[in-house]
Amino acid sequence: MFFVSRRVSARTLHLAALCFGPIALSITGCGNNYPPVVSAINPVGPSSQPTVYATALSDPGNGQSGLITVVDVFGETIIAQAAVAAAPSYLAVDPSGQTYVLHSNSSLIDSFTAAPGLMTSTVRQSSLSAGANPNQVNPSSGANAVFMTEPSLNRVAVFTGGAPPTIRQELPVAANPVYTVGLSTSPRVYTLSQGSTPGVSLGTVTAIENGASNPISATLPVGISPIYGVITADSRRAFVVNTKGNGGTTGTVSVLNVQNNLLDTTLNVGLNPVWADIAPAINELAVLNAGDGTNPGSLSVINIALCSQVAIVGNAECNATNPTDSVNFGKTLASVPVGVAPVQVAVLTDLSKAYVANTDGTVTVVDMNTMGAVKTIRVGGKLNWIGAVAGTPTGKVLVTAADTQTLTIIRTDSDIVTATIPLQGKGISIRIAQ
């Protein structure tokens, strides 16, 4: 960027231009007219934001093709779109951008890399055996394997990732599998099953070794109606959210010791827990309780520190390679009221805030330091998915709704809506590759 000194008159500028042009020799009086002093001004302000892509899945309905929309999160612009098969129902994206789309009552799998160059022609389609009808994909195990649950067949399909993925084997698990949780660094992953009578049967998790081969190593009991799971970055503990708990008035979280491949303990949370996220640096688990659908739900903030992180030097019980739970492990630090019928929570990676998507069309902002709700943001629609990314000077929160055709973007420094992006279909979900 350049500026011109205000002391230079318009006439002087005009003469200067002529004196340095191709007709300068024909103009008199140029010798005493000097060109203006031009100074470069270096750009100032905050450093540029990193490039982060979000992938949104939407469904126009009426048997039309689903739509993938790739968004530059900090630029708040659409950078690519592509069609997928009709009736899309589930979206999964691994950290590299490798993406998988499942479809309602179908064995079809769409696969591609979510990037600026995405086009419909680059989407690959494959399928499982008839009747498999996968309902969830866990691509987080990276190069080792991609796991897809097949509730109709009571199996988990194991793939080598890619576009298209290549099936390696199918493993039998307990009845009605719904979710697989694990990371590429995890020694094993766990498939959650709701049992022969969901909502009544005690659920189980099937431990599958995560490596070149994938043998089943254990089957562990959890609570009633397990629905979701998360795992710590160091893969020492996994947390299984049980909607009906142990048949009481509240839900539970089953804690798995991943290293020992055993059930560690069971934590009581609120009514109808449905989702969870981990704040790793502060050793806290945020569990979202949907409540009764009429009154506000709640966010349970739970201490999940292990003894090696808080131990006095010389404590013989604290094994650095396989630590036990700390004294206050599992303690509920706060129960924060949120909106009606909340569905998902996302904790910022800088651990400052958590954002809760509620089906009443609002997003509740929770301060993770004070452990209290600090703002309610009106978005509109029946919210069904939320994703968040930290940034400087601001992070972004992205939200979709099941009954609107927009992706809503919220700044995290001001907690205001800054953009709505058209999706050309009802929102299914949003994933952010980081």
N, C-alpha and C positions, 0 to 999 in steps of 0.2 A: 504494500500500500504506500502511496506517495502523497505529499501535500506541497502546495505552492505558496510561497510567502505572500501575505495579503498586501505588502508594500509595493508589489509589482502591479502596475496599472494594466488594464485590458489592452490599451494602445501599445505599451511596451512589449506585452506578450505577443501581440500581433506582429510587431516589427521584428522581434527576436525570431519568430517562426519564419518570417520571410528571409532574414539575414542568413539563416542556416539552411535555407531551402535551395533548390536548384537555380532560382532566379536571383540569388543574393548579389551577384555582380552588377545587376542592372539597377540596384537601389542605392541611393545616396544616403548618407547619415548613419550608416550601420556601424561605423567604427566606435561610436560612443554609447551604443546601446548593448547592454550585456544580457545574456539569457538569464532567466530566473534561476535562483539556487534551488535545486531539487534534492530533498533529503529522504532517505528511506526510513520508514518506521517499522521496526520489527513487531510482528504480531504479539499481543499480550493477552493474558487471560488464562483460564484453566487449561490443563493439558487435554489433548483429545481423548475421547472415550475409546475403549477397545471395541473391536468389531465382534458383536455377539448376534447370532441368528436365533430367531424363534420360529418354530414350525407350528402352524395352526391347521387343524382338521375341521372341515365343515361338511354338512350334508344338505343339498338343496331339496331332497325328498322326491317323491313321485317317481322313484326308480331311476332318477338321473345319477350321473357319475358324481362321486364325492370330489371334494376339492382340497388340495394342499396349497397353503399360502405361506411362503417364506418371507419373514419380516426382518429388516435391520432394526434391532431393538432400540439402539440409541439414536438412529436416524429417523425412526418411526415411519419407515417407508416400506412398501412392498417391493421385493427384489426378484421374486419368481413365483409362478403359479403352475400347477399341473393337476391333471385329472387322475383320479384313482377309481376303483370299482365302486359300484353303487352300495348304499347302506353301510358306510364306514362306521365302526363302533369303537375302535381302540387305536391309539397312536403311541408308539415308543420310539425314542431317539437315543442313541448312545453318544458318549462325549465327542466322537469324531464326526457326528452328523449322520451316521448310518441310521436309516429310518425304516420302520415297519408299520403297516396299517392292516388291521383285521376288520372283518365285516360281519354283520349280524346274521346268524344262522347260515354261515358259509364257511367253507374250508379255504377260501382264497386268502392269499397273503400278497400285499403290494410291498415292494422294497425299492429303495433308492437312497441317494445321498442328498440331504437337504442343503443346497448351496445356491449361489446366484445363478448358476448355469442350469438349474433344474428345469426340465420340460416334460410334457406328457410322454414324449418318445423315450425318455430315459428311465421311466418307471417300469420295473420288471414285475411280472406277476407269476406266482407259483401257487401250489395248493397242497394241502395235506390229504390224507385218505378221506373218502366220503364219510360224513357224519362226525368228523373230528371237531368242527366248529370251535376253534381256539378262541379264548376270551381274554387272554392277557399274554404279553410278551415281556420277558426280561432280557434286554440286550446288554446289560451292564457288565456281564461277565466277559465282555470283550472278545479277544481272539480265542479264548477257551471254548465258549459255547454260548448259544442263544437258546433260551428255554421258553416254550409256549405251552400253556396249560390247555388240556383238551377235556373239559368237564363231561361231555357226552360219552367219552370212552374211558374216563377215569385214568388218563395217562398224561405224561409230560413228554412233549416232543423236544429232542435235543438237536440243534442245528449248528453248523459252522456258519458264522455270519457272512453277509455279503448281499449283493443284489444280482440274482436271487440267492437266498440262503439255501444251504445244502443239508438235507436231513441226514443225521447220523444214526439215531436210534429213538425208540419210544419206550418210556419207562412206566411201569404200572405204579400208581399211587392210590391213596385212599379215595373214597367216593367224593365226587363234586369238588375237584381242585379249582381254586379261584385265583391264586397268586403265587409267584415265585420271587423270593427276595435273595439278593446276593450281589457281590462285586467281583471284578476280575481278580482282585487280590484275596478274596475269601477262600479258605480251604475247602469250603462246601457252600452250597446254596440250599434253601429250604422252600419246599412247595407246601402251601397251606391248603388243606382240604376241610370241607364242612361236614363230611360224613353222610351217611345214607339218608338222614332226615335233617336237612339244614334247619337251623333254629332250635333244634331239639337235641340232636346228637352232639356228643363231645367232639370237637375238632382235633385234627392231628397235623403235624408237619412231617414231611418226608425229607430227610437229609440226603442230598445228592453230591457226591464228591466232584469238585470242580477242577478238572485237569484234562489230560489227553483222552482219558476214558472217564465215564461218569457212573460208577456203581452207586447203588443205594447203600448208605451206611447206618441209617437209624430211622426209626419212626417214633416220634415223641408226642405226648398228649399236650394239647393247649386248651383254650376255653371253647365255649359254644359260639358258633358263627364267626370263625376267624375270617377277616376280610381284607387286611392290609398288613404290610410289614416294612420295617426299615432296619438298616444295619449301620453300625458305626464305621467310620472311615478306616479304622485299624482292624476291622472284622472280628473284634473280640466279643461283642454282644449284638444279638439281633432281637428285635422287639416285634411281637405279633399282636395286632389289635383284634380283640374278640368283642364283637358287637353285643352279644348277649352274656358275655362273661361266663360265670358259672351257674347261671340260672337265677341269680339274684336280681336286685333292682338296679345294679350298675354294671358297666362293662369292665373288662379287665385287659391287662397287657401281659402276655407271657414273655418272659425274658429268657433267651437262649444263650448259654455259654457256647459260642461257636467253636472255640479251641478244644473244649472237652466234649463237644457234641452232646450236651445234656441240657435238660430244662433247669434253669438257674433259680428262678423265683417267679411269683405272680403278683402283679400290682393292681390294685383297685383304682379305677378312674371314674368318669362320670357316666351319665345315661347315654347309651347307644354310641360309643366311640366309633368313628368311621375313618380317621386319617391320622397321620403323625408325621413329624419332621424332627430332625436332630439339630441342636445348636452345639457343635462339637467343642469349640474352644472354651465354653462355659459349662460343659458336661451336663446339658439339660435336654430333656425330651419333651416336646410339645405335642400333646395328644388332644385331638379335636373331638368333642362330644356333641353329637347332633341333637340330643335332648328329645323332647316329645313331639317336635314339629309344630308346636303352638307357642311355647314359651322360648325365650332365648336359650341357645346352646351355651357351651362353655369350652374354654381351653385350659387343660390341666398341664401345668409346668412342673416337671418331675426331675429331681436330682438323679443323675446316672453316673456319678464319678466312681472310678475304681480306686482301690486303696493305694496303688502305686503312685497315683497323682496327688494324693493328699497325705501320704504316710510320713510318720516321723522316721528319720534315718535309723536304720537298724531294726525296723519292724519285720520280724521273721515271717509274718503272714503275707507280706507283699512281695510277690514274685514278679519281677519286671517282665518276664516273658509270658506269664499267665496269671495276671493279678486277680484277686478276689474283689468282691463289691466293697465299697467303702462303708463306714458306719451308717451314713445317711443315705446310702443308695436306695432309691425307690420312694424317698420322701416327697410328698406333694408340696411344692413351694408356693403355689398359687393356683386358684381356680378363677379364671377371668371370664365374665359374661361376654358373649359375642352376639351375633344376630340370630334370627330364627332359622332353624334347619341348616346349619353350616355344613359344607361338604368337603372343603379342603383348607389346609393351612400351609403357608410357605414362610420359612424363616430366612431373612437376609443372611448372606454369607458373612457380612460384617457383624452379625449377631445383635444389631441394634433394635430391630423390630421384627414382628411376625405379622403376616397379613392373612386374614381369614375370609374366604369367599362364602357368602350366605345365599341360600336360595330365595331369600326375600329381596334380592337385588342390591345388597349392600356389601361393602368390604369393611371389616373391622380391623383397625390398626392397633396392635398391641405393642407397648414399649417393653422390651425384654429386660430392661434394667429395673424399672419400677414395677414390672409385672402387672400392668393395668392397661385397660383400653383407653386410648387417647383420642381416637377419632373414628367416626363412621362416614365412609365415602359412599354416596349414592351413585350407583352405576346403572341399575335397571336390568330387568330380565331375570330369568331363573338361572343364577350363576351355577356353573358346573365344573369349572377348572380354573386353577390359578398357578402362575409361575412367577418367580422373582429373581432378580439379579442385582447385586450391589454394584456401585460405580462411583466415580468422582467427576463432577461435584454431586451427581445424583444417580441413584439406582432406578430401576424400573420394575413395575409390577404389571403383569399382563393377565387379563381375565376374559373368559368366554362365557356365553350363556346358551342354554339349551333352546331358548325361544327367541333369540335375536340373531341377526346376521352381521354382528360387529365384534371386533376384537378391541377391547378397551385397554389403554395404556395409562398408568399412573406414575407420576414422579414420586420418589421416596423422600426427597428433601422437603417438599411442600405438601405431599400427600393430596395432590389434586390431579384430576383427569386432564391429560395433555393431548390425547389423540384417540380417535376411534377409526379403526381400519375396516373397510368392508370385506366380508368373507364370502359373499355370494352363496350363502347357505347357513343353516343353523349351526351354532358352535358345538363341536364335539369335545375338543380338548386343545391344549396348547403345551408345547414342550420347548424348553430352552436348552440348547447345546452349549456347555461351558467347558 
